[in-house]
Amino acid sequence: MTDTPGVIETASYSEARPPWAAPLIGALSSLWRVGRLVIVDPAGRSLAVGPGASHAVVWRIRNWRAFSRMLKRGDIGFAEGYVAGDWDTPDLPALLLAFADNYDHLGRLVGGNPVARAIDAIRHAFSSNTRKGSRRNIVAHYDLGNDFYAQWLDRGMTYSSALFTGPDQTLEAAQHAKYAALADAADIQPGQSVLEIGCGWGGFAEYLAGERGVRVTAITLSPSQQAFAEQRITQAGLDDRVSIQLVDYRDVQGSFDRVVSVEMFEAVGEAYWPTFFETVRARLAPGGRAGLQIITIRDDLLATYRRRPDFIQMYVFPGGMLPSETRLARAIGAAGLDGRVVRRFGADYAETLRRWRVAFDTGSAAGKDERFCNLWRYYLAYCEAGFRSGRTDVVHMTLSRD
């Protein structure tokens, strides 16, 4: 077996119960406090733990190695077990939400071996977002192919939380509502110059130029995103208003009336938070304003999260780091900017992720390696559970400078 990130050995079916299984399940049973969990072992035997008798979530163990992974590497080992096929469940977001609700009670069962977790932290540190590291980390995630993302994102190819204003709203309409809300928060007016840091596939840039009448300089580190965005801008007849550039945010020159950025900050890395906000201030014209959409983590969870890289940092967004609102406010103030949270909409992100997950299972999984698909299923469900539990949130912020 190998536990090296990126190389997750697939489990073979294992029915024989190892001698350590009974005491381990007993410990899990005694520590489980919130909700009902039904554990089904490889032989089909079931054990219900936790209070209550209704709305139980089911954890099907396919290989006993699921437990040894968790003991060695905590929540990362738990995730690796799913990716490898050691366990499954009929409702992945619900199971992850149940484990999140019991996280504080489970202690060492989800904390992992200290040595293994220290190694994870060192590996994460080597994913630092220097200029070279940023390009490598972004390409690793976004250059899987535009067709891959097109199969489960909305038609506008927006890879960030939507803002739902009604129960029957389509995802595409909710993404448009998000664009409008952030543009309003940043007080974007016709004729202004706008810098977009991290433009993705160009949806927001197209909206700003086409519907708000501004000139947009949009930057990305992904060649495939740049090519897609340039094509969509040309097709929209906006070449005279939008420039899509393959450049690091630290290397942008010039002054802009407005700066916008949608869920790019999470990939910056904590060591570069001061640089990011100093860059925003430097690029804003006097009296300018920025509008940002940022995923946050609950303040009381930040210290543990900082010490122990999670599944997303190890496998999905190397080098990334979520801020808490308090830590965010401190970094913004240190850069000489005035910041204000104007909207929190984590429940909308949970719904966005649910729709992505359903679309992924109906389209993107076909023809893909099972471990690859399991990794993406886990990633989407893990994020959904985080927003549903309130451990993470997403905010719209405005920044201004004198």
Sequence and secondary structure as in RCSB ss.txt:
>XXXX:A:sequence
MTDTPGVIETASYSEARPPWAAPLIGALSSLWRVGRLVIVDPAGRSLAVGPGASHAVVWRIRNWRAFSRMLKRGD
IGFAEGYVAGDWDTPDLPALLLAFADNYDHLGRLVGGNPVARAIDAIRHAFSSNTRKGSRRNIVAHYDLGNDFYA
QWLDRGMTYSSALFTGPDQTLEAAQHAKYAALADAADIQPGQSVLEIGCGWGGFAEYLAGERGVRVTAITLSPSQ
QAFAEQRITQAGLDDRVSIQLVDYRDVQGSFDRVVSVEMFEAVGEAYWPTFFETVRARLAPGGRAGLQIITIRDD
LLATYRRRPDFIQMYVFPGGMLPSETRLARAIGAAGLDGRVVRRFGADYAETLRRWRVAFDTGSAAGKDERFCNL
WRYYLAYCEAGFRSGRTDVVHMTLSRD
>XXXX:A:secstr
    TT         S  TTHHHHHHHHHHH  SS EEEE TTS EEEESS SSS EEEEESSTHHHHHHHHHHH
HHHHHHHHHTSEE S HHHHHHHHHHTHHHHTHHHH  HHHHHHHHHHHHTT  SHHHHHHHHHHHHTT HHHHH
TTS TT   S     STT  HHHHHHHHHHHHHHHTT  TT EEEEES TTSHHHHHHHHHH  EEEEEES HHH
HHHHHHHHHHTT TTTEEEEE  GGG  S EEEEEEES GGGT GGGHHHHHHHHHHHEEEEEEEEEEEEEE GG
GHHHHHHS  HHHHHTSTT     HHHHHHHHHHTT EEEEEEE HHHHHHHHHHHHHHIIIIITTTS HHHHHH
HHHHHHHHHHHHHHTSEEEEEEEEE  
